């Protein structure tokens, strides 16, 4: 019973790690991180422009 519980937890941890690695690779390939950074920069500049007007 204890070995089965350990195997299940180890398998779950391995799946989470694989998911995170695959997610990062997909975001890098489709340049999603860069797009989010650019949108945040645009948002900040628009806020500044909106305050001055």
PDB file of N, CA, C and O in Angstrom:
ATOM      1  N   UNK A   1       0.833  -1.198   0.000  1.00  0.00           N
ATOM      2  CA  UNK A   1       0.000   0.000   0.000  1.00  0.00           C
ATOM      3  C   UNK A   1       0.873   1.256   0.000  1.00  0.00           C
ATOM      4  O   UNK A   1       0.602   2.203  -0.738  1.00  0.00           O
ATOM      5  N   UNK A   2       1.916   1.262   0.824  1.00  0.00           N
ATOM      6  CA  UNK A   2       2.794   2.418   0.926  1.00  0.00           C
ATOM      7  C   UNK A   2       3.566   2.635  -0.378  1.00  0.00           C
ATOM      8  O   UNK A   2       3.755   3.770  -0.815  1.00  0.00           O
ATOM      9  N   UNK A   3       4.015   1.521  -0.999  1.00  0.00           N
ATOM     10  CA  UNK A   3       4.732   1.626  -2.268  1.00  0.00           C
ATOM     11  C   UNK A   3       3.827   2.154  -3.375  1.00  0.00           C
ATOM     12  O   UNK A   3       4.268   2.926  -4.227  1.00  0.00           O
ATOM     13  N   UNK A   4       2.566   1.739  -3.362  1.00  0.00           N
ATOM     14  CA  UNK A   4       1.625   2.189  -4.379  1.00  0.00           C
ATOM     15  C   UNK A   4       1.338   3.686  -4.221  1.00  0.00           C
ATOM     16  O   UNK A   4       1.214   4.403  -5.214  1.00  0.00           O
ATOM     17  N   UNK A   5       1.233   4.153  -2.983  1.00  0.00           N
ATOM     18  CA  UNK A   5       0.997   5.573  -2.723  1.00  0.00           C
ATOM     19  C   UNK A   5       2.198   6.401  -3.176  1.00  0.00           C
ATOM     20  O   UNK A   5       2.028   7.454  -3.791  1.00  0.00           O
ATOM     21  N   UNK A   6       3.393   5.939  -2.881  1.00  0.00           N
ATOM     22  CA  UNK A   6       4.610   6.630  -3.294  1.00  0.00           C
ATOM     23  C   UNK A   6       4.706   6.691  -4.819  1.00  0.00           C
ATOM     24  O   UNK A   6       5.065   7.727  -5.378  1.00  0.00           O
ATOM     25  N   UNK A   7       4.388   5.592  -5.485  1.00  0.00           N
ATOM     26  CA  UNK A   7       4.425   5.558  -6.946  1.00  0.00           C
ATOM     27  C   UNK A   7       3.418   6.525  -7.550  1.00  0.00           C
ATOM     28  O   UNK A   7       3.715   7.184  -8.546  1.00  0.00           O
ATOM     29  N   UNK A   8       2.246   6.617  -6.967  1.00  0.00           N
ATOM     30  CA  UNK A   8       1.218   7.526  -7.471  1.00  0.00           C
ATOM     31  C   UNK A   8       1.654   8.983  -7.304  1.00  0.00           C
ATOM     32  O   UNK A   8       1.478   9.793  -8.214  1.00  0.00           O
ATOM     33  N   UNK A   9       2.216   9.309  -6.159  1.00  0.00           N
ATOM     34  CA  UNK A   9       2.676  10.684  -5.915  1.00  0.00           C
ATOM     35  C   UNK A   9       3.846  11.019  -6.835  1.00  0.00           C
ATOM     36  O   UNK A   9       3.898  12.113  -7.398  1.00  0.00           O
ATOM     37  N   UNK A  10       4.783  10.086  -6.991  1.00  0.00           N
ATOM     38  CA  UNK A  10       5.931  10.313  -7.868  1.00  0.00           C
ATOM     39  C   UNK A  10       5.469  10.484  -9.314  1.00  0.00           C
ATOM     40  O   UNK A  10       5.998  11.334 -10.031  1.00  0.00           O
ATOM     41  N   UNK A  11       4.506   9.703  -9.746  1.00  0.00           N
ATOM     42  CA  UNK A  11       3.963   9.824 -11.094  1.00  0.00           C
ATOM     43  C   UNK A  11       3.279  11.160 -11.295  1.00  0.00           C
ATOM     44  O   UNK A  11       3.426  11.786 -12.344  1.00  0.00           O
ATOM     45  N   UNK A  12       2.533  11.598 -10.295  1.00  0.00           N
ATOM     46  CA  UNK A  12       1.845  12.884 -10.377  1.00  0.00           C
ATOM     47  C   UNK A  12       2.841  14.041 -10.448  1.00  0.00           C
ATOM     48  O   UNK A  12       2.658  14.975 -11.228  1.00  0.00           O
ATOM     49  N   UNK A  13       3.879  13.977  -9.644  1.00  0.00           N
ATOM     50  CA  UNK A  13       4.918  15.015  -9.674  1.00  0.00           C
ATOM     51  C   UNK A  13       5.607  15.026 -11.041  1.00  0.00           C
ATOM     52  O   UNK A  13       5.866  16.095 -11.592  1.00  0.00           O
ATOM     53  N   UNK A  14       5.899  13.864 -11.582  1.00  0.00           N
ATOM     54  CA  UNK A  14       6.534  13.778 -12.894  1.00  0.00           C
ATOM     55  C   UNK A  14       5.632  14.380 -13.975  1.00  0.00           C
ATOM     56  O   UNK A  14       6.116  15.091 -14.856  1.00  0.00           O
ATOM     57  N   UNK A  15       4.336  14.106 -13.915  1.00  0.00           N
ATOM     58  CA  UNK A  15       3.396  14.673 -14.890  1.00  0.00           C
ATOM     59  C   UNK A  15       3.327  16.187 -14.795  1.00  0.00           C
ATOM     60  O   UNK A  15       3.260  16.870 -15.817  1.00  0.00           O
ATOM     61  N   UNK A  16       3.342  16.714 -13.588  1.00  0.00           N
ATOM     62  CA  UNK A  16       3.304  18.172 -13.413  1.00  0.00           C
ATOM     63  C   UNK A  16       4.570  18.805 -13.986  1.00  0.00           C
ATOM     64  O   UNK A  16       4.498  19.840 -14.649  1.00  0.00           O
ATOM     65  N   UNK A  17       5.713  18.201 -13.739  1.00  0.00           N
ATOM     66  CA  UNK A  17       6.977  18.729 -14.266  1.00  0.00           C
ATOM     67  C   UNK A  17       6.984  18.677 -15.794  1.00  0.00           C
ATOM     68  O   UNK A  17       7.397  19.639 -16.442  1.00  0.00           O
ATOM     69  N   UNK A  18       6.537  17.578 -16.368  1.00  0.00           N
ATOM     70  CA  UNK A  18       6.465  17.461 -17.824  1.00  0.00           C
ATOM     71  C   UNK A  18       5.504  18.491 -18.398  1.00  0.00           C
ATOM     72  O   UNK A  18       5.792  19.099 -19.429  1.00  0.00           O
ATOM     73  N   UNK A  19       4.363  18.694 -17.743  1.00  0.00           N
ATOM     74  CA  UNK A  19       3.402  19.701 -18.200  1.00  0.00           C
ATOM     75  C   UNK A  19       4.019  21.091 -18.199  1.00  0.00           C
ATOM     76  O   UNK A  19       3.861  21.837 -19.165  1.00  0.00           O
ATOM     77  N   UNK A  20       4.717  21.448 -17.131  1.00  0.00           N
ATOM     78  CA  UNK A  20       5.324  22.772 -17.044  1.00  0.00           C
ATOM     79  C   UNK A  20       6.398  22.977 -18.109  1.00  0.00           C
ATOM     80  O   UNK A  20       6.502  24.058 -18.688  1.00  0.00           O
ATOM     81  N   UNK A  21       7.186  21.954 -18.365  1.00  0.00           N
ATOM     82  CA  UNK A  21       8.217  22.055 -19.403  1.00  0.00           C
ATOM     83  C   UNK A  21       7.567  22.203 -20.776  1.00  0.00           C
ATOM     84  O   UNK A  21       7.987  23.045 -21.569  1.00  0.00           O
ATOM     85  N   UNK A  22       6.560  21.405 -21.061  1.00  0.00           N
ATOM     86  CA  UNK A  22       5.874  21.497 -22.360  1.00  0.00           C
ATOM     87  C   UNK A  22       5.186  22.844 -22.516  1.00  0.00           C
ATOM     88  O   UNK A  22       5.198  23.416 -23.607  1.00  0.00           O
ATOM     89  N   UNK A  23       4.590  23.360 -21.459  1.00  0.00           N
ATOM     90  CA  UNK A  23       3.928  24.655 -21.520  1.00  0.00           C
ATOM     91  C   UNK A  23       4.927  25.756 -21.851  1.00  0.00           C
ATOM     92  O   UNK A  23       4.645  26.631 -22.670  1.00  0.00           O
ATOM     93  N   UNK A  24       6.081  25.711 -21.220  1.00  0.00           N
ATOM     94  CA  UNK A  24       7.101  26.726 -21.472  1.00  0.00           C
ATOM     95  C   UNK A  24       7.613  26.638 -22.908  1.00  0.00           C
ATOM     96  O   UNK A  24       7.840  27.665 -23.549  1.00  0.00           O
ATOM     97  N   UNK A  25       7.792  25.433 -23.412  1.00  0.00           N
ATOM     98  CA  UNK A  25       8.239  25.269 -24.802  1.00  0.00           C
ATOM     99  C   UNK A  25       7.206  25.784 -25.792  1.00  0.00           C
ATOM    100  O   UNK A  25       7.562  26.421 -26.783  1.00  0.00           O
ATOM    101  N   UNK A  26       5.944  25.519 -25.538  1.00  0.00           N
ATOM    102  CA  UNK A  26       4.877  25.997 -26.430  1.00  0.00           C
ATOM    103  C   UNK A  26       4.797  27.520 -26.387  1.00  0.00           C
ATOM    104  O   UNK A  26       4.658  28.161 -27.429  1.00  0.00           O
ATOM    105  N   UNK A  27       4.882  28.098 -25.203  1.00  0.00           N
ATOM    106  CA  UNK A  27       4.855  29.561 -25.085  1.00  0.00           C
ATOM    107  C   UNK A  27       6.056  30.180 -25.784  1.00  0.00           C
ATOM    108  O   UNK A  27       5.929  31.237 -26.402  1.00  0.00           O
ATOM    109  N   UNK A  28       7.216  29.544 -25.699  1.00  0.00           N
ATOM    110  CA  UNK A  28       8.402  30.060 -26.370  1.00  0.00           C
ATOM    111  C   UNK A  28       8.236  29.956 -27.887  1.00  0.00           C
ATOM    112  O   UNK A  28       8.566  30.897 -28.608  1.00  0.00           O
ATOM    113  N   UNK A  29       7.735  28.835 -28.371  1.00  0.00           N
ATOM    114  CA  UNK A  29       7.604  28.616 -29.807  1.00  0.00           C
ATOM    115  C   UNK A  29       6.630  29.613 -30.429  1.00  0.00           C
ATOM    116  O   UNK A  29       6.915  30.171 -31.489  1.00  0.00           O
ATOM    117  N   UNK A  30       5.518  29.837 -29.803  1.00  0.00           N
ATOM    118  CA  UNK A  30       4.511  30.746 -30.344  1.00  0.00           C
ATOM    119  C   UNK A  30       4.730  32.190 -29.916  1.00  0.00           C
ATOM    120  O   UNK A  30       3.911  33.057 -30.222  1.00  0.00           O
ATOM    121  N   UNK A  31       5.834  32.459 -29.204  1.00  0.00           N
ATOM    122  CA  UNK A  31       6.207  33.808 -28.764  1.00  0.00           C
ATOM    123  C   UNK A  31       5.118  34.454 -27.906  1.00  0.00           C
ATOM    124  O   UNK A  31       4.908  35.665 -27.977  1.00  0.00           O
ATOM    125  N   UNK A  32       4.442  33.664 -27.113  1.00  0.00           N
ATOM    126  CA  UNK A  32       3.357  34.171 -26.270  1.00  0.00           C
ATOM    127  C   UNK A  32       3.905  35.073 -25.173  1.00  0.00           C
ATOM    128  O   UNK A  32       3.308  36.105 -24.866  1.00  0.00           O
ATOM    129  N   UNK A  33       5.030  34.697 -24.583  1.00  0.00           N
ATOM    130  CA  UNK A  33       5.616  35.507 -23.513  1.00  0.00           C
ATOM    131  C   UNK A  33       5.996  36.889 -24.018  1.00  0.00           C
ATOM    132  O   UNK A  33       5.777  37.887 -23.331  1.00  0.00           O
ATOM    133  N   UNK A  34       6.569  36.951 -25.225  1.00  0.00           N
ATOM    134  CA  UNK A  34       6.935  38.246 -25.793  1.00  0.00           C
ATOM    135  C   UNK A  34       5.696  39.099 -26.068  1.00  0.00           C
ATOM    136  O   UNK A  34       5.708  40.309 -25.841  1.00  0.00           O
ATOM    137  N   UNK A  35       4.641  38.476 -26.550  1.00  0.00           N
ATOM    138  CA  UNK A  35       3.412  39.213 -26.836  1.00  0.00           C
ATOM    139  C   UNK A  35       2.806  39.777 -25.554  1.00  0.00           C
ATOM    140  O   UNK A  35       2.312  40.904 -25.548  1.00  0.00           O
ATOM    141  N   UNK A  36       2.839  39.017 -24.488  1.00  0.00           N
ATOM    142  CA  UNK A  36       2.304  39.486 -23.205  1.00  0.00           C
ATOM    143  C   UNK A  36       3.123  40.657 -22.687  1.00  0.00           C
ATOM    144  O   UNK A  36       2.563  41.640 -22.202  1.00  0.00           O
ATOM    145  N   UNK A  37       4.437  40.562 -22.784  1.00  0.00           N
ATOM    146  CA  UNK A  37       5.294  41.675 -22.346  1.00  0.00           C
ATOM    147  C   UNK A  37       5.019  42.932 -23.158  1.00  0.00           C
ATOM    148  O   UNK A  37       4.943  44.027 -22.601  1.00  0.00           O
ATOM    149  N   UNK A  38       4.871  42.783 -24.461  1.00  0.00           N
ATOM    150  CA  UNK A  38       4.587  43.919 -25.321  1.00  0.00           C
ATOM    151  C   UNK A  38       3.230  44.547 -24.994  1.00  0.00           C
ATOM    152  O   UNK A  38       3.102  45.771 -24.963  1.00  0.00           O
ATOM    153  N   UNK A  39       2.234  43.722 -24.753  1.00  0.00           N
ATOM    154  CA  UNK A  39       0.912  44.236 -24.388  1.00  0.00           C
ATOM    155  C   UNK A  39       0.944  44.974 -23.058  1.00  0.00           C
ATOM    156  O   UNK A  39       0.258  45.984 -22.895  1.00  0.00           O
ATOM    157  N   UNK A  40       1.727  44.485 -22.111  1.00  0.00           N
ATOM    158  CA  UNK A  40       1.854  45.183 -20.823  1.00  0.00           C
ATOM    159  C   UNK A  40       2.516  46.547 -21.009  1.00  0.00           C
ATOM    160  O   UNK A  40       2.105  47.533 -20.396  1.00  0.00           O
ATOM    161  N   UNK A  41       3.538  46.598 -21.856  1.00  0.00           N
ATOM    162  CA  UNK A  41       4.215  47.862 -22.123  1.00  0.00           C
ATOM    163  C   UNK A  41       3.263  48.856 -22.804  1.00  0.00           C
ATOM    164  O   UNK A  41       3.237  50.036 -22.456  1.00  0.00           O
ATOM    165  N   UNK A  42       2.496  48.375 -23.759  1.00  0.00           N
ATOM    166  CA  UNK A  42       1.517  49.235 -24.436  1.00  0.00           C
ATOM    167  C   UNK A  42       0.485  49.742 -23.440  1.00  0.00           C
ATOM    168  O   UNK A  42       0.093  50.908 -23.488  1.00  0.00           O
ATOM    169  N   UNK A  43       0.051  48.883 -22.553  1.00  0.00           N
ATOM    170  CA  UNK A  43      -0.947  49.255 -21.544  1.00  0.00           C
ATOM    171  C   UNK A  43      -0.417  50.363 -20.627  1.00  0.00           C
ATOM    172  O   UNK A  43      -1.131  51.316 -20.317  1.00  0.00           O
ATOM    173  N   UNK A  44       0.834  50.227 -20.200  1.00  0.00           N
ATOM    174  CA  UNK A  44       1.435  51.255 -19.344  1.00  0.00           C
ATOM    175  C   UNK A  44       1.511  52.594 -20.073  1.00  0.00           C
ATOM    176  O   UNK A  44       1.196  53.637 -19.500  1.00  0.00           O
ATOM    177  N   UNK A  45       1.932  52.562 -21.341  1.00  0.00           N
ATOM    178  CA  UNK A  45       2.041  53.799 -22.108  1.00  0.00           C
ATOM    179  C   UNK A  45       0.669  54.437 -22.342  1.00  0.00           C
ATOM    180  O   UNK A  45       0.540  55.661 -22.313  1.00  0.00           O
ATOM    181  N   UNK A  46      -0.333  53.625 -22.568  1.00  0.00           N
ATOM    182  CA  UNK A  46      -1.684  54.155 -22.750  1.00  0.00           C
ATOM    183  C   UNK A  46      -2.220  54.790 -21.472  1.00  0.00           C
ATOM    184  O   UNK A  46      -2.922  55.801 -21.519  1.00  0.00           O
ATOM    185  N   UNK A  47      -1.888  54.195 -20.334  1.00  0.00           N
ATOM    186  CA  UNK A  47      -2.287  54.792 -19.059  1.00  0.00           C
ATOM    187  C   UNK A  47      -1.657  56.165 -18.888  1.00  0.00           C
ATOM    188  O   UNK A  47      -2.314  57.112 -18.455  1.00  0.00           O
ATOM    189  N   UNK A  48      -0.366  56.266 -19.237  1.00  0.00           N
ATOM    190  CA  UNK A  48       0.336  57.544 -19.118  1.00  0.00           C
ATOM    191  C   UNK A  48      -0.283  58.573 -20.054  1.00  0.00           C
ATOM    192  O   UNK A  48      -0.505  59.716 -19.655  1.00  0.00           O
ATOM    193  N   UNK A  49      -0.563  58.187 -21.282  1.00  0.00           N
ATOM    194  CA  UNK A  49      -1.189  59.100 -22.235  1.00  0.00           C
ATOM    195  C   UNK A  49      -2.587  59.527 -21.781  1.00  0.00           C
ATOM    196  O   UNK A  49      -2.982  60.680 -21.957  1.00  0.00           O
ATOM    197  N   UNK A  50      -3.306  58.608 -21.211  1.00  0.00           N
ATOM    198  CA  UNK A  50      -4.660  58.909 -20.750  1.00  0.00           C
ATOM    199  C   UNK A  50      -4.646  59.890 -19.588  1.00  0.00           C
ATOM    200  O   UNK A  50      -5.545  60.724 -19.487  1.00  0.00           O
ATOM    201  N   UNK A  51      -3.646  59.814 -18.702  1.00  0.00           N
ATOM    202  CA  UNK A  51      -3.553  60.729 -17.574  1.00  0.00           C
ATOM    203  C   UNK A  51      -3.193  62.138 -18.015  1.00  0.00           C
ATOM    204  O   UNK A  51      -3.644  63.117 -17.420  1.00  0.00           O
ATOM    205  N   UNK A  52      -2.371  62.239 -19.071  1.00  0.00           N
ATOM    206  CA  UNK A  52      -1.946  63.569 -19.507  1.00  0.00           C
ATOM    207  C   UNK A  52      -3.047  64.285 -20.279  1.00  0.00           C
ATOM    208  O   UNK A  52      -3.031  65.514 -20.350  1.00  0.00           O
ATOM    209  N   UNK A  53      -3.981  63.578 -20.846  1.00  0.00           N
ATOM    210  CA  UNK A  53      -5.049  64.222 -21.636  1.00  0.00           C
ATOM    211  C   UNK A  53      -6.235  64.575 -20.797  1.00  0.00           C
ATOM    212  O   UNK A  53      -7.213  65.120 -21.310  1.00  0.00           O
TER     213      UNK A  53
END
